[in-house]
Amino acid sequence: MAQWLSLVEKRELAVGIIGLGYVGLPLVLLFSQEGFRVTGFDIDTVKVDRLNAGQSYIHRIEPEQIKNAQSKGFRATANFAEIAEVDAILICVPTPLSDHHTPDMSYITATMDSIVDYLRPGQLVVLESTTYPGTTEELIAPAIERAGKVTVMRETTVTGGILVAYSPEREDPGNTSIDRRDIPKVVGGLGPLAAEAAAAMYGTAFHRVIRVSSPAAAEMTKLLENIYRCVNIALVNELKLLCLRMGIDIWEVIGAAATKPFGFQPFYPGPGLGGHCIPIDPFYLSWKAKEFDFSTRFIELAGEVNEAMPYHVVQAVSSALNQRAKPLKGSRILVLGLAYKRDVDDLRESPSLSIIEMLQQEGSVVSYNDPFFPSVGRGRKYNLNMESQPLDHLDGYDCVLIVTDHTSYDYARIVAESQLVVDSRNATRGLQSEKIVRC
Ligand SMILES: NC(=O)c1ccc[n+]([C@@H]2O[C@H](COP(=O)([O-])OP(=O)(O)OC[C@H]3O[C@@H](n4cnc5c(N)ncnc54)[C@H](O)[C@@H]3O)[C@@H](O)[C@H]2O)c1
């Protein structure tokens, strides 16, 4: 351990980060800024080539930041044999849901398959991907042990092996109000040595490290955080539906409630959940809970309410058009915003995608605008093949539907120039017009 701590202190620890996406790439920059030599691993050779050419493929990361990291030794590679050359291996690969809402662990198992032959004693492997409690102990450690090259040092009495830990990524894309280093890093080691090694490493890049007793406690911590959000968003989504019927403005109510200095945290309703976390992570726990004959009813109910929201939006567009004696079929509808939330270049699980498909199924002629997505093709769950339309001739659409409230939109102009605006985000707050329908 003394040698590890010395490597960390002198910034001579070589850090390898697997999965150079929304989580892995910012982590590369963080450790690189801290003076560590970082190697990034990804199976996507297009990403590897772009990074090595000093380019970025994530909107909020500037090419300059990549070049800066390069000047400190950063390189990207698709050659997993280079795992042998790093001391710490941080795994940040996707953990989506299968079509049947069960955990899709294929990215993690594929990662383990590609690294186990190159592991060597003295290394630390940390899983950062969000997952169900038990993954590190039941999947990561056994995969290493099965390969038979190195032992996992679960106990202090074992020497000459590999250390394994879990530390969840907690970043909030698009949130510029908090510095990444100020988000405390939760760490759970498989044994005290792994905990100490991981805490020492993260302690250089994060201002606070919170050590919990096990990887499972750290895995559960991440899920609790996201389930808390998912359930509270479902609560305000349900209350929004009630408030709409009662003629009460839910946004005004939340704003007033949020003035309470204790015991209340505001959450906001919307057109449905999106992103790689909140719509997915809770179901990792539901799935695991079944192993314990346990039904996670809050999660199931929240899922039911949140998944109904895109249908509510389509219904709201339908009745707003109906008020103007127009059917959904044949109406021209412009959807504003493809991203799953404001000012991010991420459309994974975005409610816009399902809303567009539902409107198309009803026979509407749908276009979209999103400054972050000049075009949208085919993904795991959609096949749109559309191009972002300019925001001129808005009066040529029967309805403009606000699904994502990007800050670059001039909502006053949009309302002034449109025939009808259906607003699922309260983006038009403060504007008075008969043309606005808030839903
Ligand atoms: N995006 C977020 O805001 C966020 C926040 C907290 C936690 N997380 C969690 O972090 C994890 C990663 O999410 P992300 O948003 O960065 O995903 P991402 O899709 O943006 O990036 C994942 C990267 O992993 C690469 N990859 C896939 N399989 C691989 C393999 N076998 N070997 C090497 N590379 C591989 C992909 O090519 C991709 O570049 C997920 O578990 C997610 O739930 C994400």
The ligand as a Tripos MOL2 file, in Angstrom:
@<TRIPOS>MOLECULE
LIG
   44    48     1     0     0
SMALL
NO_CHARGES

@<TRIPOS>ATOM
      1 N1        -24.2130   10.1120  -18.7400 N.am      1 LIG1
      2 C1        -24.3900   10.4200  -17.4780 C.2       1 LIG1
      3 O1        -24.7530   11.5180  -17.1630 O.2       1 LIG1
      4 C2        -24.1070    9.4250  -16.3640 C.ar      1 LIG1
      5 C3        -24.1000    9.9000  -15.0460 C.ar      1 LIG1
      6 C4        -23.8250    9.0170  -14.0260 C.ar      1 LIG1
      7 C5        -23.5800    7.6690  -14.3160 C.ar      1 LIG1
      8 N2        -23.6140    7.2280  -15.6180 N.ar      1 LIG1
      9 C6        -23.3180    5.8290  -15.8690 C.3       1 LIG1
     10 O2        -22.0150    5.7380  -16.4320 O.3       1 LIG1
     11 C7        -21.9510    4.6400  -17.3580 C.3       1 LIG1
     12 C8        -21.4700    5.1380  -18.7140 C.3       1 LIG1
     13 O3        -22.4110    6.0680  -19.2040 O.3       1 LIG1
     14 P1        -22.0530    7.0920  -20.3600 P.3       1 LIG1
     15 O4        -23.1600    8.0810  -20.3480 O.co2     1 LIG1
     16 O5        -20.6650    7.5750  -20.2410 O.co2     1 LIG1
     17 O6        -22.1590    6.1300  -21.6320 O.3       1 LIG1
     18 P2        -21.6420    6.4690  -23.1310 P.3       1 LIG1
     19 O7        -22.4530    5.6200  -24.0170 O.co2     1 LIG1
     20 O8        -21.6000    7.9430  -23.3310 O.co2     1 LIG1
     21 O9        -20.1430    5.9670  -23.1340 O.3       1 LIG1
     22 C9        -19.7850    4.6380  -23.0020 C.3       1 LIG1
     23 C10       -18.5490    4.3780  -23.8200 C.3       1 LIG1
     24 O10       -18.1620    3.0250  -23.5920 O.3       1 LIG1
     25 C11       -17.7010    2.4910  -24.8250 C.3       1 LIG1
     26 N3        -17.7630    1.0410  -24.7540 N.ar      1 LIG1
     27 C12       -18.8250    0.2260  -24.9070 C.ar      1 LIG1
     28 N4        -18.4620   -1.0480  -24.7480 N.ar      1 LIG1
     29 C13       -17.1390   -1.0580  -24.4750 C.ar      1 LIG1
     30 C14       -16.1930   -2.0740  -24.2080 C.ar      1 LIG1
     31 N5        -16.5470   -3.3550  -24.1840 N.pl3     1 LIG1
     32 N6        -14.9140   -1.7150  -24.0040 N.ar      1 LIG1
     33 C15       -14.5590   -0.4070  -24.0340 C.ar      1 LIG1
     34 N7        -15.3980    0.6000  -24.2900 N.ar      1 LIG1
     35 C16       -16.6870    0.2830  -24.4930 C.ar      1 LIG1
     36 C17       -18.6130    3.1030  -25.8550 C.3       1 LIG1
     37 O11       -18.0360    3.0480  -27.1470 O.3       1 LIG1
     38 C18       -18.7510    4.5300  -25.3110 C.3       1 LIG1
     39 O12       -17.7360    5.3750  -25.8430 O.3       1 LIG1
     40 C19       -23.3370    4.0350  -17.3690 C.3       1 LIG1
     41 O13       -23.3880    2.9860  -16.4540 O.3       1 LIG1
     42 C20       -24.2090    5.1670  -16.8830 C.3       1 LIG1
     43 O14       -25.4000    4.7090  -16.2700 O.3       1 LIG1
     44 C21       -23.8620    8.0980  -16.6360 C.ar      1 LIG1
@<TRIPOS>BOND
     1     1     2 1
     2     2     3 2
     3     2     4 1
     4     4     5 ar
     5     4    44 ar
     6     5     6 ar
     7     6     7 ar
     8     7     8 ar
     9     8     9 1
    10     8    44 ar
    11     9    10 1
    12     9    42 1
    13    10    11 1
    14    11    12 1
    15    11    40 1
    16    12    13 1
    17    13    14 1
    18    14    15 2
    19    14    16 1
    20    14    17 1
    21    17    18 1
    22    18    19 2
    23    18    20 1
    24    18    21 1
    25    21    22 1
    26    22    23 1
    27    23    24 1
    28    23    38 1
    29    24    25 1
    30    25    26 1
    31    25    36 1
    32    26    27 ar
    33    26    35 ar
    34    27    28 ar
    35    28    29 ar
    36    29    30 ar
    37    29    35 ar
    38    30    31 1
    39    30    32 ar
    40    32    33 ar
    41    33    34 ar
    42    34    35 ar
    43    36    37 1
    44    36    38 1
    45    38    39 1
    46    40    41 1
    47    40    42 1
    48    42    43 1
@<TRIPOS>SUBSTRUCTURE
     1 LIG1         1 GROUP 0 **** ****
